[in-house]
Amino acid sequence: MIKLVTIIFALIGTPLFIVISALALISFHTVDIDPSVVIIEMTRLGDTPLLISLPLFIFAGTMLSESGAPGRILKLSRLLLGWLPGGLAVISLLVCAVFTAFTGASGVTIFALGGLLLPALLKDGYTDTFSLGLITSSGSLGLLFPPSLPLILYGVVAETRIDHLFLAGIIPGILMLLLLSAYAVRSGIAIAGSKKIPLSEAGPVLKETMWELPLPFIIIIGIYGGFLVAGEAAAVTALYVLVVEVFVYRDIKLSAIPKIMGRSMMLFGGILVILAASMASTNFLIDQEVPNRLFAFISGYIHSKYTFLLLLNLFLLIVGSILDIFSALVLVVPLILPIAAGYDVHPVHLGIIFLTNLQIGYCTPPVGLNLFLASYRFKRPIIELYRATLPFLGLLLLTLGLITYFPWLSLALIDWIG
């Protein structure tokens, strides 16, 4: 009854850190475990490398959102893809996918890029619902692209070649982007205000954006080239954005930096509490063996490979919506590997199915983590995020079906390159 009341409070707009923390505390109390473990999870987060990059990326994203960057990126997108309806939305999808690929965390993408992309999308004429749904859903798009940390972790846990996993995720990841981009183009057709910038104005537009254009290349080359780890890339990004926006474009006054830092760290503090409570809830589920018992119950009734894959997807979608991806990998992969092998499912194909499900689980109602993070970041009711993500969720589920029942999508590059 208490948990039901807590969920109702979440639906009417109670601050998320209160709701999630309350659920964690109540869960531990019901099984006579000291609720102080939630505080212990907060201290354990101090050893997480994510904490180095997260506040810096949030600060950089806040700086960009406070500057004239959204307007400049809007002009650039119209120059490059002005001929294509939905061009800015397509660019948003690509940027989010690349960003998530090297950060390995959808929360970072939503917080670092959400403040930049949402006003740009709204300014370009996209509806509020479409823009929120796109950013929330695309926050975890890049998990299938190398060098995604979940891909590496799956390879370690499953004792599968990581280079094969990197190859296996490319075609499914591109397929997912193509389907979402097609929907973005369809949505962009209805926007009468989206206009193409003539090539005669290309020079001034490129000159105006010349200092912000190198930013994604600095990050991507630094990470993919092995020159920077995520924390170092975050520091370089934050410093570069600070110098460019304050001293080059002069969009932000030096006196405004403390206020922007304060806002950034308030956002970071909120997400820190949510992550700590989520990790505590994850440990509760693990201690109670909830995922294990659920899967054991389902596996007793499966006789066909295709039925197994269907029910596996349903199971993993549930797991992905209630557990963080790293806990799910460590907990569930050793459990399903031998069962999948009995149904002749290739371990690399299984890995792509697994990560695709968990990626979708981030934005699956009612408790997908991206929904809560976006609700907190954009200060919108969680119900509004449910409605906004439904079209994108449908396309992601369609991609999941194709990936599941056409294993060559995952294995073609491995067979070709060897």
N, C-alpha and C positions, 0 to 999 in steps of 0.2 A: 504494500500500500504506500509506504514511504517513497519507494523508488518511482511508483506511478505518479505521485504528487511532484516529485523532482522533474520528471520528464515533462509534465504539464507546465511547470515553471519555465522550462527550456523553450517550449513552444510559444509561450506568451512574451518571450523576449528578455528573460532574466540573464544577466551577464554570464557568459559561457564558463569562465573560470570558476564561478560559484557552482554552477550546475555540475560540471564534470568532477570538481573536487568533492562535492557533496555525494555524488554517486560512488566515488572511490571510497570515501570514508564510511558510508553506509554499508557498502559491500563487505569491507573488512570487519566492521562491527558485527554484522550478522553471523559471521563464522568465528567470533571471539578472537580476532587478530588485532593487535594494537594498531589503531588508526595512524599512529605516528610514522608508519612505513611510507605514507604519502610524503612526509617531510624528508625522509631518507632518500626517496627518489629524486627530490629536488637537489640534494647534495650530490647524488650520483651523477646527475646531469653535468656537474662541473667537470667531469672527466671526458665529456663528449666533445669531439672535434667540431661538431656542428656549432657549438657555442662561440667559437672563434669567428666563424664566417657569418652566422646569422645576424648579429647586431650590425656588422659592417655593411652587409648587403641591404639590410633594412634602412640604414642611414643613407646609403647611396640612392636607393629607390625613393626615399622621402625627398632627398635633395633634387632629384630629377623631376619628381612630381610637382615640387614647389617652383621649379624654374620654367623657362619657356620651352623645355625639351619636347613636351607632348605636341605643341604646335609645329615645331620644326620637323619632328618625325612624321607628323601628319602630312606636311608638304612633301617630304621625301617619299613617303609611301604612295602618294598620288602621282609623283613623278615616275616611280618605278612600276607601279601596278595600277595607275589611274585608268588604264584601258580595261582593267578587269573589275567587274562588280565584286565588292567584298574584299578589295585588295588589302585594306588595313587589317581586317580580321584575319586574313591568311597570314600576313606578316606577324600578327600577334601569336598565332598558333606556332609558327616556326621559331620565333624568339623564345617562347615558353618551353618548347621542346628542347632546344639547344641548352637553355639555361638549366633546366631540370636534369639533363643528361650529365652535366659535370658537377652539379651540386648534390645530386642524388636525393633531394628532398623537395617535395612539392610545396611545403610550407614556405620555404625560402623564395620560391618562384612567385607565389601569390603575394607575399609581403614585399618583395623587392621590385616586382614588375607591375603589380596590381595598381599601385598609385600612379604609375606612368601610363599604363595602357587604358585603364577605365576612362579617365577624362578624354583621352584621344579618341576612343571609340564613340563616346557620347557626343563629342564635338563633331565627329564625322557623320552623325545622324543615325547611328545604330540605337536601337531601343535599349532601355535600362536592363530589361530582362535578358535580352540577347547578350549584352556586354558582360553582365554578371555571370551568366551561364558559361560563356566562352572562357573567361579567365579562371573560373572555379574548376572547370573540367580540364582545361589545358595545363593546369598546374603540375600534373603528374605525367604528362605526355612523353617526356624524354626518358622514362625509366627503361625503355627497351634499347636505347642507343648507347653505344660505348662512349665513355668508360663508366657507365652507370654502376654505382656501388652495389645496388641490389643484384645486378648480373654477376658481379664478382663474388658476392657473398653466396649466391646460389651455387656457383661453380665450386666454391670451397666446401660447402655443406654436402653437396651431391657428389663431390669428387669427379666433376665433369670439366673438360677442357674449357678454360675461360675464353680462349681465342675463338673457339667454336660458338660459344654463347654470344660473343660480340657480333659474329657474322650472322647468327640465327635471328637476332633482334632487328636487323636492318630492314628487311622486306616487310615484316609485320608492322614495324614502326612507321614506315613510309605509307603503307596501306591505310593505317589509322589517320595519318595526317591528310592523305588525299580525300578520304571520306568526309572528314571534318571541314576541309577546305571547300569541298563541293557544296556543303551546306552553307558555309560562309558566303560563297559566291551567290548561291540562290537567295540568301537573305539580303545580300548587297544589291541585288537587282531592284529591290523595292525602295531603295534609298535614292530619292531624286536629288539630294544635295551633294552627293559624291561626284566630284568633277575631276577630269583629267587636266593635269598641268602641261601646257605645251612645251615641246622640247626647246623652244627658244628661251625658256626660263630655267633650263637645267643648270646653267652656270651659276646664277645667283642662289638657287636652292642648294646646290652642292657646296658652294662657298659658305652658306649660312650654317650648314650642318657639318662642316669639315672637321670640327673638333669633337663632335659626338660620334661621327661615323667610325673612328678607330676603336671605340670602346668594346663592342662585342668581339672584334678581332683580337684585341689585347687579351681578353679573358679566354677566348677559345684557344688561341695559339699557346697562351701560357699554360692552360690546363692540359690540352691534348698534346702539346709538344713536350710536356714533362718539365717545364721550367718552373711551374708554380703549383703548389697544392691549393686546395679550396680556400683555406684560411689566408694564404698569401694573396691569392687572386682577389679575395674580398677586400683585403687591405689596399691593394693596388687600385681596385675599382673605386673604393671610397675616396682615396687621395686624388685620383684623376678627376672624378666628378666634382670634388670640392674645388680644385684648382680651376677647372674649366668653367663651372657655373658661377663662381665668385669672382675670379680674376680675369677670365677671358670674355665670357658673355655678360658678366656683371648683372645677371638676373636676380641674384640673391646678395643682399648686403652682408658684410662680415658680422655686423651686430645681430643678424638674425640667426646665425649659426647655433648659439646656445639653445634657442627656442626649438629649432629643428632637431637638435640632438635630444632635447628633452622629450619631444613627441616620439622620436624614433625609439628611445629607450623605454618609453611607456608601452609602446607596441611590443617591444622585445620582452618586457616583463610579463605582459599578458600571455604571450605565446609560451613563455617559459613555464608559467603556472599550468597552462593547459597541457603541455608536454609532460610535465611531472605527474599530473593527475592521470593522464592517459597511460603512462608507463606503470603507475601503481595499479590501475585497473587491469592492465595486461598481465601483471604478475598475479593478480587475484584470479583471473581466468585460467592461467597456467597452473596455479596451485590447486584449483578445483577441477583441473583436467577437463574443462568444458569442451575445447576443440577435439580432444582425443575421444571423448565419449560420443560426441556428435558424429564424428567420422566412423567410429567403430559401429555405431548403429546403422549408418547408411550402407557401409561396405558389406554387411551381411545379406543384403538383398540384391546385389548387383551380379549379373551373369553375362551381360554383353559389354564389349569394349565401348560401343557408342553410348550405351546407357551409363557406363562408368564415367565417360568423359562429360556427359551432360550433368550428372549428379556431382561430379568433381567440380565443375564450374559453379554450380549453385553453392556448394560447400565453401569454395574459395572466395566467392563473392561475399559470403557472410563473414568469413575470417578476415577478409580485407577491409570490411567496414567496421570491425570491432577491435582489430589488433593493428599495431604499427607494422610496417612491412618487414622490418628487421627481426622482430620477435616472431612473426609468422614464418619467416624463412627458417629460423633456427628450430622452431617448434614443430612445424608441419611437414617440411621437406623430408626428414628422415622417416616420417610415418608413411607418406604416400609413395615414396620411391619404390619400395619392394612390391607394393600392390599394383602400381602402374606397370612395373616390369612384367608382372603376371598377365597383364592385358596387352603386352607387346607395344607399349608406348615408349618411344625413344626418349631417353633422359633429357636431351637438349630440347626436343619438342615440348616435353613436360615443363621444362624451365620457362619457356616462353609463354605457355599457357598459364603457368603459375603467376608469373610477374604481370601478365596482362590482367588477370583477375584481380590481383591486389591493387594494381594501378586504377582499375575501374572502381574497386571497393572504396577508394579514397573519396569518391563523389557519389556513393550510393546511399540514398536515404535508408533509415532515418539518422544513422550515426556516423556516416563517412567523415573522416577527419577534415578533408578539404572544405566540406560544407560549413563546419564549425569555424575553421580558420578564416574563410571568406566572410562569414557572418560577422566575426569579430573585426576583421580588417576593414570592411566597408560599412560596418554598423547597420546591418540589415537583419530583419527577422529571419530565423532559420527556415521558416515555411516559404519565404520568398526565394531563398536559394534552392529549395526543393523544386519549385516550379521552373526556375530558370535553367536548371541543369538537365531537365528531362529529355529535351531533344538531343542534346549532346550525349547523354547517357545511352539513348537508344542506338545511336551510331556506334558508340564504343562497344555495345553488346553485339551489334552486327559484326563488327571486326573480330570480336572474340569468337563468335561462331565460325567465321571463315578460318581463323588461325587454328581453331580446335580440330576441325574436320578436314582441313587441307594441310597436312603436315609438311608438304613440300614448300610451303611458304616460309617455314622456319629452317628447312634442311637444304634448300636448293643451293644456296651460296656455299655451304659446307661441302656438298657433293661436287660443286663446280671447282672450287678453289682447293679443296682437299684439306 
